[in-house]
Amino acid sequence: MIIAAGLSPAWQQILEVTSLETGEVNRCQSAQWTSSGKVINVGIAVRHLGTPCETIYPAGGFARELISSELEQLGVSSCVIPQQTPTRVCTTILDRSTGKTTELVENAQPITAEELAAFKTEYLKHLKSAQVVVLTGSLPAGTPSSFYRDLIAETHCPVILDARGPELEAALAEKPFLVKPNHEELERTLMTKLADTEALIKGMQQINELGATWVVISQGKDTLWATSREHVYRFTPARAEVVNPIACGDSLAAGIAVDLHRGKPVPDAIRRGMAAAADNLTQLLPARLSETRMQTFYDQIEVEQIA
């Protein structure tokens, strides 16, 4: 089983407009509501890839029942921690004239010490059956930056960590198996600019030296880099039609987790994750993956071992 766990779910509105005009009235050609946020996206993606998964998250307000109901309809096994404050609402605007995506992101509401303790209790209960864990998403204001570190310290199986800044720095002491900050998040974590490929790889291997077995950085449609202390891999992504880029990073994490669960080598697992991200890019709703569609993308992805 895979565990997807995180503290920042969302109730997501997705709007398509012919052409976005700021400061004007914009009429939408379509509007969709769906469960989202990194932890939810990973759980949905893993479920679509046919692997048992428990999705653990807090939720409150009107969105709690909406998210729970949709996950049940999708067959996503989940454990929701009741939260006093309401779950955030986020909006994605897809401008079809330019292909640009605009996100209006509400920060996750603070979570109490009692709610964090309940979350950890559920996590440890399900951990007994887990072979891979994905810890993902930003920490709500007031949550100790050591929160992910403390969970990893209790975890006996490989952990994929999608975090940044203080929570990533703290977690490195417990040696997560794979971390996947984006370029900007890596710069923020290292507090330095990584202006070219050489600097980027050195920065990634700094994170390896600090404790992460693998570091993965995606540069969108151009390149994905993966490093360990001994290896550097360059992956060339498949080409895919852009419908909605939301949850591509989450689908990447889910695909990697699924292939690790299947016992595949790390480069193969990363390739599977990239195929999941490409497939997600072609769908309007996040994380609705198809293994059949993914295989076409998987076959197009090129892998080169640099060192």
Disulfide bonds with the S-S distance in Angstrom:
none
